[in-house]
Amino acid sequence: MKQADIVLTPIPQTDGKVKNRPVAVLRKMPSHGDFLVCGISTQLHHRIPAFDEIISPEAPDFEASGLLSESLIRLGFLAVLPRKRLRGSIGSISSDRHERLLKTLSDYLSAQSV
């Protein structure tokens, strides 16, 4: 598992079922092999402009992502997960997209007013 990977992890659904869903690996945390991840969804209407990012089939890194359809990388859906919860990589996003996501998140977290 490495930064910018798209991996599957079990996530509880609103109906109570648990399904493997894709997440983007943002950072390996400094302790115990945990990873900071953000959710990926096909529910594009949840997009927060200038915060979340859409990855579309036209994007240069879409094919490498392993995603099946246009998806929303949701920076507002963060989790720290142990390596054992990450089921395996299906692809990866570009280093440019990864860095952009980290910068957006960093800028938001360091803003003076929320």
Residue pairs with C-beta under 8 A, 6 or more apart in sequence:
1 7
1 25
1 28
1 35
1 83
1 86
1 89
2 25
2 28
3 25
3 26
3 27
3 28
3 98
4 24
4 25
4 92
4 93
4 94
4 95
4 97
4 98
5 24
5 25
5 89
5 91
5 92
6 22
6 23
6 24
6 25
6 40
6 65
6 66
6 67
6 89
6 90
6 91
6 92
6 93
7 22
7 23
7 25
7 37
7 86
7 87
7 88
7 89
7 90
8 20
8 21
8 22
8 23
8 86
8 87
8 88
8 90
9 20
9 21
9 23
9 37
9 81
9 85
9 86
9 87
10 18
10 19
10 20
10 21
10 85
10 87
11 18
11 19
11 20
11 21
11 23
11 39
12 18
13 19
20 87
21 39
21 40
21 41
22 39
22 40
22 66
22 67
22 71
22 90
23 37
23 38
23 39
23 40
23 79
23 81
23 86
24 37
24 38
24 40
24 73
24 93
24 98
24 101
25 35
25 36
25 37
25 86
26 35
26 36
26 37
26 38
26 78
26 98
26 101
26 102
26 105
27 35
27 36
27 102
28 34
28 35
28 36
29 35
29 36
29 80
32 82
33 82
33 83
34 80
34 81
34 82
34 83
35 80
35 81
35 82
35 83
35 86
36 78
36 79
36 80
37 78
37 79
37 80
37 81
37 86
38 73
38 74
38 75
38 76
38 77
38 78
38 79
38 101
39 74
39 77
39 78
39 79
40 67
40 71
40 72
40 73
40 74
41 71
41 72
41 74
41 77
42 69
42 70
42 71
42 72
43 72
44 54
44 70
44 71
44 72
46 52
46 72
46 74
47 54
47 72
48 75
48 76
50 104
51 75
51 76
51 104
51 108
52 72
52 73
52 74
52 75
52 76
53 72
53 73
53 75
53 97
53 100
53 101
53 104
54 70
54 71
54 72
54 73
55 61
55 62
55 65
55 67
55 70
55 71
55 72
55 73
55 93
55 97
56 62
56 70
57 69
57 70
59 97
60 94
61 92
61 93
61 94
61 97
64 91
64 92
64 93
64 94
65 71
65 90
65 91
65 92
65 93
66 89
66 90
66 91
66 92
67 90
67 91
73 93
73 97
73 101
75 101
75 104
75 105
75 108
93 101
